[in-house]
Amino acid sequence: MNPARSFGPDLVLLDFSSYWVYVVGPVAGAVIAVGFAWILRGPGGGRSGAAAAQGKLGHLRTSSDSD
């Protein structure tokens, strides 16, 4: 079940009938993971997410901080 190993023979034979599994599987897994994250954490958004990503969450703003 290695997509790199399966792609070569499929390319030579021009038979991609079962290659869809390697595309749909990861995409479906990503969608399911985002759904679980949304359920567990909530919809997110707002400035708190941006502040946390920048390492500024919980810090007092000073005149030297810039956006």
C-alpha positions as protocol buffer text, in pm:
chain_id: "A"
residue {
  index: 1
  type: MET
  ca { x: 0 y: 0 z: 0 }
}
residue {
  index: 2
  type: ASN
  ca { x: 277 y: 243 z: -94 }
}
residue {
  index: 3
  type: PRO
  ca { x: 152 y: 504 z: -342 }
}
residue {
  index: 4
  type: ALA
  ca { x: 501 y: 573 z: -477 }
}
residue {
  index: 5
  type: ARG
  ca { x: 556 y: 202 z: -540 }
}
residue {
  index: 6
  type: SER
  ca { x: 213 y: 159 z: -702 }
}
residue {
  index: 7
  type: PHE
  ca { x: 232 y: 465 z: -926 }
}
residue {
  index: 8
  type: GLY
  ca { x: 512 y: 339 z: -1154 }
}
residue {
  index: 9
  type: PRO
  ca { x: 341 y: 19 z: -1272 }
}
residue {
  index: 10
  type: ASP
  ca { x: 6 y: 201 z: -1296 }
}
residue {
  index: 11
  type: LEU
  ca { x: 169 y: 470 z: -1511 }
}
residue {
  index: 12
  type: VAL
  ca { x: 327 y: 214 z: -1746 }
}
residue {
  index: 13
  type: LEU
  ca { x: 2 y: 20 z: -1780 }
}
residue {
  index: 14
  type: LEU
  ca { x: -210 y: 340 z: -1784 }
}
residue {
  index: 15
  type: ASP
  ca { x: -438 y: 176 z: -1530 }
}
residue {
  index: 16
  type: PHE
  ca { x: -541 y: 421 z: -1259 }
}
residue {
  index: 17
  type: SER
  ca { x: -864 y: 246 z: -1168 }
}
residue {
  index: 18
  type: SER
  ca { x: -763 y: 185 z: -806 }
}
residue {
  index: 19
  type: TYR
  ca { x: -531 y: 484 z: -756 }
}
residue {
  index: 20
  type: TRP
  ca { x: -820 y: 700 z: -634 }
}
residue {
  index: 21
  type: VAL
  ca { x: -777 y: 543 z: -289 }
}
residue {
  index: 22
  type: TYR
  ca { x: -440 y: 717 z: -248 }
}
residue {
  index: 23
  type: VAL
  ca { x: -601 y: 1055 z: -322 }
}
residue {
  index: 24
  type: VAL
  ca { x: -936 y: 1021 z: -147 }
}
residue {
  index: 25
  type: GLY
  ca { x: -796 y: 859 z: 170 }
}
residue {
  index: 26
  type: PRO
  ca { x: -571 y: 1145 z: 285 }
}
residue {
  index: 27
  type: VAL
  ca { x: -825 y: 1411 z: 186 }
}
residue {
  index: 28
  type: ALA
  ca { x: -1103 y: 1233 z: 377 }
}
residue {
  index: 29
  type: GLY
  ca { x: -872 y: 1191 z: 677 }
}
residue {
  index: 30
  type: ALA
  ca { x: -788 y: 1562 z: 675 }
}
residue {
  index: 31
  type: VAL
  ca { x: -1156 y: 1658 z: 658 }
}
residue {
  index: 32
  type: ILE
  ca { x: -1239 y: 1424 z: 947 }
}
residue {
  index: 33
  type: ALA
  ca { x: -947 y: 1562 z: 1152 }
}
residue {
  index: 34
  type: VAL
  ca { x: -1061 y: 1921 z: 1096 }
}
residue {
  index: 35
  type: GLY
  ca { x: -1412 y: 1820 z: 1199 }
}
residue {
  index: 36
  type: PHE
  ca { x: -1287 y: 1667 z: 1523 }
}
residue {
  index: 37
  type: ALA
  ca { x: -1068 y: 1971 z: 1595 }
}
residue {
  index: 38
  type: TRP
  ca { x: -1365 y: 2201 z: 1536 }
}
residue {
  index: 39
  type: ILE
  ca { x: -1582 y: 1992 z: 1770 }
}
residue {
  index: 40
  type: LEU
  ca { x: -1317 y: 1980 z: 2043 }
}
residue {
  index: 41
  type: ARG
  ca { x: -1190 y: 2340 z: 2022 }
}
residue {
  index: 42
  type: GLY
  ca { x: -1477 y: 2531 z: 1869 }
}
residue {
  index: 43
  type: PRO
  ca { x: -1482 y: 2730 z: 1549 }
}
residue {
  index: 44
  type: GLY
  ca { x: -1182 y: 2944 z: 1645 }
}
residue {
  index: 45
  type: GLY
  ca { x: -1103 y: 3266 z: 1467 }
}
residue {
  index: 46
  type: GLY
  ca { x: -1060 y: 3605 z: 1627 }
}
residue {
  index: 47
  type: ARG
  ca { x: -745 y: 3774 z: 1743 }
}
residue {
  index: 48
  type: SER
  ca { x: -663 y: 3525 z: 2017 }
}
residue {
  index: 49
  type: GLY
  ca { x: -558 y: 3266 z: 1760 }
}
residue {
  index: 50
  type: ALA
  ca { x: -335 y: 3514 z: 1580 }
}
residue {
  index: 51
  type: ALA
  ca { x: -187 y: 3633 z: 1910 }
}
residue {
  index: 52
  type: ALA
  ca { x: -114 y: 3277 z: 2018 }
}
residue {
  index: 53
  type: ALA
  ca { x: 52 y: 3201 z: 1685 }
}
residue {
  index: 54
  type: GLN
  ca { x: 274 y: 3507 z: 1726 }
}
residue {
  index: 55
  type: GLY
  ca { x: 363 y: 3421 z: 2085 }
}
residue {
  index: 56
  type: LYS
  ca { x: 189 y: 3728 z: 2225 }
}
residue {
  index: 57
  type: LEU
  ca { x: -92 y: 3557 z: 2412 }
}
residue {
  index: 58
  type: GLY
  ca { x: -96 y: 3656 z: 2778 }
}
residue {
  index: 59
  type: HIS
  ca { x: 166 y: 3928 z: 2740 }
}
residue {
  index: 60
  type: LEU
  ca { x: 104 y: 4293 z: 2810 }
}
residue {
  index: 61
  type: ARG
  ca { x: 148 y: 4518 z: 2512 }
}
residue {
  index: 62
  type: THR
  ca { x: 420 y: 4779 z: 2540 }
}
residue {
  index: 63
  type: SER
  ca { x: 513 y: 5070 z: 2318 }
}
residue {
  index: 64
  type: SER
  ca { x: 791 y: 4858 z: 2163 }
}
residue {
  index: 65
  type: ASP
  ca { x: 543 y: 4592 z: 2034 }
}
residue {
  index: 66
  type: SER
  ca { x: 449 y: 4637 z: 1673 }
}
residue {
  index: 67
  type: ASP
  ca { x: 180 y: 4465 z: 1463 }
}
